Amino acid sequence: MYKDVKSKKYVVKQVVTQLKRLPAIAYSLLMLGIFILIFSIGSNSFLNIYNIKTIGTSASILLAVAIGQVFAITTGGIDLSVGGIMSLVSVVLMSTFDKIGMLAYVLSILVGLIAGYINGVINARLKIPSFITTLGTNGIFISVAYMISAKPLSAPQSAYKIMDFINGSCLGFNNLMLIGAVIFVFFYMVQKYTTTGRLIHLLGSNEKMSWLSGVDVGKIRILAFTLSGAGAGLAGVMLGSNLYSGYPTLGSVYILNSIASVVIGGTAMTGGSGGVLNTLVGVLVMSVIQNGMNIIGIDVYAQQTFLGVLVILAVAISFDRSKLSVVK
């Protein structure tokens, strides 16, 4: 009897050990599969073509901002200004299109890049924690958007043609989904095949070792936040075009959603693990959950409670406690 109990404990211990060795993305994929199964049972319309395209469209916009956010988080920092950047970009796009035409898109994305660069400089050169830096700049970006226009701006008639194209479809796929795929490939290549991407990962893994290896830690931090700003800028352009409007609080909801997508995908808040591919899975999980809860009629306030619990669980799983002697 004693031997049987001991044998069962050994088996359980081995199973737990094997589960711990699984990469974080495996848990995310399992979560995605479970939620798809639950919502498809809960509603016959969940897996129809129209709803799948709806999920894909919303996921594409979230992917753009979250895929930039992951570079900031991979360094061990965080970017709380992505909502402000998206809002400012949408207002810039709508207010300048009549004057400069298609160049408004270039200008708007450039605004996102500059905003991210400013975050990086403040964080890296002035040595101000990213949480405080981006919390402050988020308010500044929203304030600038309000100064440009305190009320919502509708797209000018001259912009309808390009925005209709962005909201159109090609080969059965919504164009926003195709744009999201291009953005994913670009950021994946940056992370996987460039020196900058590898150094961002190294910095998050061990900042002291990076510095001892001769890495310009400040420069890499600036580049990471610039990439985050670029992602938010692209997302702001996509969202503004999708809604044919821009206003100073347009991107506020994407602050929590982008962070949630990153951590649900398995990227550790302490930095150094995870990445763009993980974030893609996290975005799909978030998009499926939000769409599914709406379809089966879960109260909007209850949805926020559920998402909050999910984020805490995701952080609990991915958090590398060995990097911190004290958790504050």
N, C-alpha and C positions, 0 to 999 in steps of 0.2 A: 504493500500500500504506500509506504513511504517513498519507495523507488519510483512508483508511478507519478506521485505528486512532484517529486524532484525532476523527473523526466519532462513533465508538462511545463514546469517553470523554466526549464532549460530551452524548450521549444519556443515558448513565448518570448524569452529573452533574445533568442536568435532572430525571431521575426521582427522584434522591435529594433534590433541592431541593423538588420537589413533595410528596414523602412527608413531609418535615419540616414543611411547611405544614399538613398534616392535623391536626385537633384530636386531643388525646389520647384522647378517647372513641371515635374511629374505630378506633384500635388495639385498644381494649378490646372493641368489638363484633366485630372480626375475630377476636380471641382466643376470644370466646364461641362464635362460629360454628364455629371449628376444633375446639374441645373437644367441642361437641355432636356434630359429625360423627365424631370419633374414638371417643367412647364409644358412640354409636349403632351403629357398625360392630363395636365390641368386645363389645357385649351387646344381644341382641334385646329385653330387658326395659327398657332404659334409657328409651325413649320411650313406654312404656305409661302409661296414665292414672294408675294408682296411684303410679308412681315420680315422675311430673311433679308430683303433689300433694305427695309427700314432699319434693321439692326446694323447692316453693313454701312449705311450712310452715317448713322450716329457714331458708330465705332471709328470711322475714318477720321472724323474731326477730333474725337478724343485721343485717337492714336497719335495724331500730329503733335498735340501738346504733351502727352504722356511720354512720348519717345524722346522729346527734348528734356523733359523733367528727369528722366532716368540718368542722364549724364551728370546732372547736379547731385543727384542722390548717390550715384556710384562713387563720387569723391568723398562721400560722408557728409555732404551738405544737404540743403533743401532749397527749393525755389517757390516761395509763396507769392511771387509777383506775376505768375503766368496769367492769372485772371485779369489783372490790370493791363498787362501787355496786350492780351487778346481784345479787350475792350477798346484800348487806345488805337490799336491797329484797325479795328472795324470802323471807328469814327474817322480816322485819317483816310481810309479807303473811300468812304461815302462822301466826304467833304472835298476830296481832290479829283475825283474821277471826271467831273465835268470840265475841269481846268486842264488836266494833263492826259486824260484818256487812259490807255492801258498802262502807262507808266505809273499810275496810281497803285497798281499791284506791286510793282518793283519797290516803290517808295514805302509802302505799308510793310512789306517783308523786311526792308532795310531798317525801319523803325523798330521792329522786333529784335533784329540783330544788335542794334545800338543799345536798346534797353537791357538786353542780356549782358552785353559788354560792360555797361555801367555797373550792373550787379556784381560782375566778376572783379572789376577794379576795386570797388568798395570793400568787397570781402577779402580779396587777396592782398591788396596794397595797404588798405587802412586797418586790416586785421580785425574787422568787425564780423562776428558770427553770421553765417548765411541766413539763419532764422530771422535775426533782427534786421539785417540788410534788406532782405526781400520783403519782409513785412512792411518796412518803411517805404521802399520804392513802389510797392503795390499801391499804396495810398497816393503817392506822387503821380503815378501813371494814370490812375483814375481821375485825379484832380485835373491833370492836363487835358484828359478827354472831355471833362466837364467844361473846361475853359474854351475848348474848340466848339463844343455844342452841348448845352445843358439838356437838350431834349433829343429824343430819337431822330436819327436821320434816315430817310428812305433813299434807296438807290435812285440816282437820276435816270431818266429815260434812255440816255445814251449808253448806260451800263447794262441794259436789259439783255442785249444780244450775247455778251460774254457770260453773264450770269445764268442765262437760260442754257447756254452750252455747259457750264459747270454743273448745273442741276439736271442735265440731260443724261442720256445713256448711250453706251456703245457696246455692241456684241452681247447685249443682255445684261451688262453690268452698269450700275450707276456711275457716272463720271467721277463723282466724289470718292467712290470706292477705288477707282483706278488711280486717282491722284494720291489717295492714302497709301496705295501699294507702292507707288513710285517713291514717296517720302520714306516709307519703311525701308526699301532697298537702299536708298541713299544713306540713311542714318546707320543701317546695319553695316554697310561697307566702311563707313567712317569708324565705327567701333571695332570691327573685326580686322580690317586690312590697312589701317593707317597708324602711324606712330602716335599721333594724338590720342586715338581711341585706346591704344594699349597703355599709354602713360596715364590716362584718366583712371583706368582700371587698377593700375599699379599704385597710384596715389591713394585710392580708396582702400586698397589692401593693407598698405603700410606706408604712411606718409613719411616717417622718419627714414625708412630704408630708401624711399624715393629720393629724398634730399641727399642722403649719403651717396647715392648712385650718381649724383650730379644733375638730377632732374630739376628744372626751374619750376618749382611747385606753384609759385604765384601765377606764372604764365599758363600752366595747365588748368588751374582753377578758373582763370579768366576765360579760357577756351571752352571749358565745360559749361559755364553759365551763358556764354555766347550761343552755344548750341541749344541750350534750353530756351533762350530768347528767340532763336530762329524757329524752333518748333512751335512756340506760342504764337509767333508772328504768322506762320503758315496756317495754324489753326484759326486765328482771328480772321484771316482772309477767307478761308473756307466757310467759316460760320457766317460771316457777314454776307458772303455771296449766296449762301444757302437760304438766308432769311431776307435777302434784299434790303438789309438795313444794318445800322450800327448805332450803338448807344453806350454810355459810359459804364454800365454794369453788365454788359453782355456776357463777359467771360467769368463772372464771379464764381459760378457753380463748378467751373473746371479746376479750381485750385484743389479742392478735396478730391474730386474725381480723378485727376491726374495722379495725385499721390497714391490714392487707393489702387489705381490700376498698376502702378509700379510695384507696390508691396504685395498685392495679390498675385502678381506674376512671379514673385519669389526673389525680387531684388532686395537685399538687406539694407535697412535704414542706416546701418553702420558703414556701408560702402564696401566696395571691393568684390562684390559678387552680383550675379544676375546680369541684366543688360537688355538690349533692344528686343531680342527674341522673347525673353520672359515677359517684357512689357506688352508685346502683341497678344500673348495669351491672357494677360491680366485685363487688357482692354476688352477682349472678347467676353471674358467672364463678367465684367462690369456691365457691358452693353446687353448681354443676354439676361442678366439679373434685372436690370432696370426695365427692359422691354417686357420681360415675362411677368414681373410684378404688376405692371400696368395692365397687361392683357387679362390676368386672372382677377384683377380688381382689388389688389391690396392697397389700403389707405396710404396716401402719399407721406404722411407723418410716420407711419409704421415702417415705410421703406427706408427712411433716413436712419431709424433705429437699427434696422437689419444691416444696412451698409456699414454703420459705425461698428457694430459687433464683428462684422466680417473683416474690417481693416485691423482691428485689435488682434483677432485670431491670426491673421496673415503675418503681422509683425511679430507675434509671439513665436511663430514657426520659423521665420527667416532671420530673426534678430541674432546677431553673433555676440553673445554675452562675454566671450573671451577677450574682446577688444576693450571692454570697460571694466574697471575695478569696482566702480560704483555706478548704479543706475539711478539717475536723478529724475 
